[in-house]
Amino acid sequence: MTKYLQYFPKPLLDDLANGRWLPVIGAGMSLNASLPAGKAMPLWGDLGKAFERDLADFSAVGPVDAMSAYEHEYGRARLIERLSELLHLRDALPGEAHRAFCSIKFDLVCTTNFDFLLERQYESIPRFVNPVVDEEQLSLNVAADGTVLLKLHGDLRHPSRLVVTEADYDAFLTRYPLIATYLANLLITKTAVLIGYSLDDPDFRQIWQVVNQRLGKTRRQAYAIAVGAQSADVARYARRGVTLINLPKSKKKYGEVLAAAFDELAAFWRNTVLEVSTVTEEAPLRELKLPREASSRLIFFAVPLHRLPIYRERVFPSVEGIGLVPVTADDVVSPGDSISAKIDALMDRAVAIVVEVGSSWTAAELRLALSRSREVGSSAGRAPLVIQVGKTRSPIVSSEPSLSLLLTIETVTDDEQGLQRLLDALRDVAPSVEQQGLEPERLLGAGEHRAAVISAISLLEGTLRRALDKPDWSRVRRPMSMTQLLELAMAQQLVDLPDPSLIKDWIRIRNNAVHTNTGVSHEVAKTIVDGVLGLVAQIAPELR
């Protein structure tokens, strides 16, 4: 049940599913930090008043004026020290809103904040975060995964780069033209979503105004997320070309409302990114067309690209032979910059995740897998089994001593014993034959007619594979087709098919349901489900 998604326009949600959001985090987000009793994070205006009180006989016209006067009076070093005190640099920890926001798999986030709350939250997940402060960092690809955090105004660890006084703001566009150009390009190609951001920042407003003037009506719409905003706030954002998403006030605090909304957005992206992606392999496509709550047979494999052909030849047929479906990130082509979201969604649907660490990508996928298993396990959900393949235990795995659903296997491609260990582990977590046998009827009863047909044909195929299994099954290059399975089953008198063309018609309906999203009526779905269960009863009477 979602409570806050209804306040987000459909085009904005579509942009999220397609990886086109540009989150811009402002000072309001830092209000959600966790602090010792008696301490609180200041708003931008409160920060200015604190500096104004430190100055004798001085009345500031705004925060920037107050901090500029403070620097003039006491110097840059003292300004940085005072900012660190007021922002509780030592004590501030990420709050629930930070946790929920960082669970959304954004590859790029912008912020004008000077603190390190986002970095600390990403590191605790753990997810690699690359803070970009200087222009020379823009051309560096220090990691193929994780989140790039563009700190537009620098941070407290880089005093000379900090944009906080009048002189800093006045010189921003001339001192950092590449950052300004980079931000402008992002605003042209992505949908800006402002969070805890008041639009009082002159640098951002100037760049946003240039984009508006150049593109006119063809510019992308920008949005801001607020909680219980007044009509004057809505009008102020509208004057600046930004649509305000005004979440309703409740008994919950501001941060709790944001956290709940972010959790819903993360779940929405996880559930929809695969719908807008192209799945290039048939078996994973069929599994991914089933509802998320259906019994899953997916096994996610994260292996170095140069090792993938070996896995496809030596491992995947054996996994398919026990009725499971291997899938890799390369089997799914996702839109935009949503690679992390795609991998997260695949892991969410898998009952087990197999990772052979041998590249920065697979190391990142192992971190994501461990994070996913820990997160789902703590919420009493279905946590996936994580299997690390490698002769040495990864330091990433060693940092998770308390994770129960974790297994290390030395090798699965060169050692039959290792492969057998993998298959035994996967059998333990895969849905039972009895569960798979009940799934078509359950889906039919729930009104999931397309899913019931897909599940029924998959059940028939899996039952045939188990009944026809041979000792050398794992040495075949690719599994037999459904037609071949049926012909062999008939030859061995495992099943009686008075009208084989009927099965072909069922497969055609299933294929249309998978590839064209064609609807299936209740009557057709019931006919196929009943027919399949009748055949299954012939092949494996113990299931009925």
WOZIJO-V483572 format. One record per run of one state. SS is the DSSP state (a for helix, b for strand, c for the rest). FROM is the first residue (numbers start at 0). TO is the last residue. If there is no record, write none. Layout:
SS,FROM,TO ; SS,FROM,TO
This chain:
c,0,3 ; a,4,6 ; c,7,8 ; a,9,16 ; c,17,19 ; b,20,24 ; c,25,25 ; a,26,29 ; c,30,32 ; b,33,33 ; c,34,42 ; a,43,52 ; c,53,61 ; a,62,73 ; c,74,74 ; a,75,85 ; c,86,91 ; b,92,92 ; c,93,94 ; a,95,101 ; c,102,106 ; b,107,110 ; c,111,115 ; a,116,124 ; c,125,127 ; b,128,131 ; c,132,133 ; a,134,138 ; c,139,145 ; b,146,150 ; c,151,157 ; a,158,160 ; c,161,164 ; a,165,174 ; c,175,175 ; a,176,188 ; c,189,189 ; b,190,194 ; c,195,200 ; a,201,217 ; c,218,220 ; b,221,226 ; c,227,229 ; a,230,238 ; c,239,240 ; b,241,246 ; c,247,252 ; a,253,271 ; c,272,276 ; b,277,278 ; c,279,280 ; a,281,287 ; c,288,296 ; b,297,301 ; c,302,303 ; a,304,313 ; c,314,314 ; a,315,320 ; c,321,323 ; b,324,326 ; c,327,327 ; a,328,330 ; b,331,332 ; c,333,337 ; a,338,348 ; c,349,350 ; b,351,355 ; c,356,358 ; a,359,377 ; c,378,383 ; b,384,388 ; c,389,393 ; a,394,397 ; c,398,404 ; b,405,408 ; c,409,414 ; a,415,428 ; c,429,431 ; a,432,444 ; c,445,447 ; a,448,466 ; c,467,471 ; a,472,474 ; c,475,480 ; a,481,490 ; c,491,498 ; a,499,514 ; c,515,520 ; a,521,538 ; c,539,539 ; a,540,542 ; c,543,543
